Amino acid sequence: MLILGGAAVATAAFAGISPAANAGTAYESCVSAADATYTHSFDGPGGTAVITAVKPLCAGESQDFSLVSYTAPKKTYATPQFVYDAKTGRIDAGHRSVSLDVQVPGCFTQVDTVFGASILNEITGSTTQYGNAKLGSSAGIGSRSSGRAAWYNGGEGVCSPRPAVTFASDCAGTLHIRMANAVDAKVDAVFTLDGKWIRVRPGQSAERTAPAGTTVTVRDNTFTTSTGTWTKPSDCVKPTPPTTPPTTVPTTAPTTAPTTAPTTAPTTAPTTAPTTEPTTAPVTESPSSAAPVATTPATPTPSTSTEPALALTGSDSMQLIWYAIGFLLVGGGLLIAGRQVRKGRHTV
């Protein structure tokens, strides 16, 4: 009984799990972009669209979708139409859904949701239409997405943009492109330049630049083409070559000035002053002839001269000798006189 019960439980468990596992595997299977199908929602007046893949795309697979709005001449389908705004999104293995939104002009318009990333700047007739590429088409690639027709014609009022394009060249070799929209325009002006859309509101402008040698073509939503190239302005001033001034000025000035001034001044001044003064200042005095009878030595008078003191010479030594002899003679005379006085006293 135990064996039979265990076998029954195992059988039931196996029978219950296996179908669930198979169902999960089937749900998670992926498809290629060529085999993928989609569902979509679309709001033409609001300018929005959401596209979702029914099954996820396999790794490396992708599909682009675009939403485009146009200015149109009528409320119903009519041409020509000029691009107003556009967005492109992609569904791949990591992105199963994509949401797109664009600006819709406040006048007669057409809005299309299409397979792919190729945007028509202008719709001018049957040769420039999206055809069955629009989502919700009854045939072609557009039929691979289920939902209401993902295109819209409507709006109110005639679109009256007032675009103007001007070109200006500067002396540096740059072409300036100015794209403006008049104040009284009823809708944004749209310009196409280098594959890009530039939308300008009434009363405003946008500027771009291009280098010399480039031909610039601008197309606007009045279906007017403007072309410009850089042209050198007539008032460009040619720069003066700076060859002559730098060559003449530095050569003359440094050569003359330094040569004359330093040569004369240092030579004369130092030579005269030291040579004359030491030669005239020293004076040699002769010894006085009355020195032997003098009672006191002469007191030297301090010199008031500002000249430097002179060292003693040989003539000063002889003067001292004569003073010494004078002192000796005076002393001897006094000694003899004293002796004579003493003898006189003894005689008396």
Summary of the structure (lengths in Angstrom):
residues: 348
radius of gyration: 61.3
end to end distance: 197.2
largest distance: 197.2
contacts: 906
relative contact order: 0.08
helix: 31%
strand: 28%
